[in-house]
Structure formats: structure tokens, C-alpha cells
Amino acid sequence: MPRAVAVTRHDLSAAALRGLCRKEKNPLIVRRMLAIALVLEGSDRTSAARACGMDRQTLCDWVHHYNAEGVAGLRERRTSGHKSPLDAAQRQAFAALVEAGPDPAVHKVVRWRRTDLQKELKVQFGVAVHERTVGKYLAELGYRRLSVRPQHPDADPQAEEAFKKTSPKHWQRRSRQRPAASPLKSGSRMKQGSASKAP
């Protein structure tokens, strides 16, 4: 069974922590302070965690932060996130590569695909990234994936244009097929219908 984590910082009592909770506006920090106050009052870790809506391990982690830094350690830690494998100069070179387009004699392609750019990043910069990461780089540069509308190889553009010019519009066909509207208004129809039902 894991050994319980003790609160080793005693500069604030449980009552003092509860007093600070009244001034704190962030509900997450209030829950953490209340959980530590419960531990200081003698509650076991499981009961204190359950009372404050967290699990035992989460409470254990916040106790460690509180022991090291006090109440300030209960605030959220902002991380810088995953560092990009490309630095600023390499990103500029990548943008220039995309703008210039491939050289068919050298790259053996007429347009860039993500897999081609992935290989170029490996060759030019020694950076191995996934194709999805290449897609993210392209999106950051303002490029979007284009889907070409499929076209039959035997399609005749001139015949299509001639058909469009001679064919009636959809709304014109519907108006010709629709019967003529009755001259009576909807209100008069209702009156006439109700009169016919009367004995």
C-alpha cells in the first residue's frame, strides 16, 4: 500500500487556508486549498480527495507542490508546449521552397505533396517529421489542400456549355408544371369549408 504523503509546510494552518479560500476567485485553487486543509486537520488522503472532487494521486501531486512553494504552488503551471523541430531560419527556407515549387528535373514531381516536402525537410535540414506535421506547416503558411473535381475523360466542355444555354432553369420548369392558384384567399377557403360542414 502506498505511503501517505504528509504536508510538511506548516506556515499556514488549516483555518488560515480556509480563510484564504474566501478571497480566492479561482475555484480550482479553492478546491486544492480545501483538500490540503482537510489533510492538515487529519483526514486521510482518500477522504480529502473525494470531498474536493479529485483522486488520490492528484491530491498527492498538489501536496508536493504545496510543500515546495506554498499556496503559490497550487496555481496552474503554463508550459511552453512542444518545441518545433524547425527554427525560424529553417521555416523561412521551407516557405521559400514551397513558394518556388518543385523542379521536375531534380525532384521528379510537378507539384508538391506532403510526402515530397517531408523528404525535402529530411534532406535539406535533417529534420524527420510526420506528414501531418508538414500539413500543419503548410496551414501556417496559408496553404490549403485542394480537391480537384473529377471529370470524365470523354467530357466535351463545348457540349456542356451548349446544354446549359438551351436547358430551362429548374424554377422555370416547376412553375410550368404547377397548377394555377385558386383566386380565393386562404381565409375565404376556410370559411367556405366550415360552411359546407355545417348542417
Long-range contacts (C-beta under 8 A, 24 or more apart in sequence): 4-44, 4-45, 5-45, 5-60, 5-63, 5-64, 6-39, 6-63, 7-36, 7-39, 7-40, 7-63, 7-66, 7-67, 8-67, 9-66, 9-67, 9-70, 11-70, 12-70, 12-71, 13-40, 14-38, 14-40, 14-41, 17-71, 20-71, 26-75, 28-76, 29-71, 29-74, 29-75, 32-62, 32-66, 32-74, 33-71, 33-74, 35-59, 35-62, 36-62, 36-63, 36-66, 36-74, 39-63, 85-127, 85-128, 85-129, 86-121, 86-125, 86-127, 86-137, 90-125, 90-127, 91-137, 93-124, 93-125, 94-121, 94-137, 95-141, 97-124, 98-138, 98-141, 98-143, 114-138
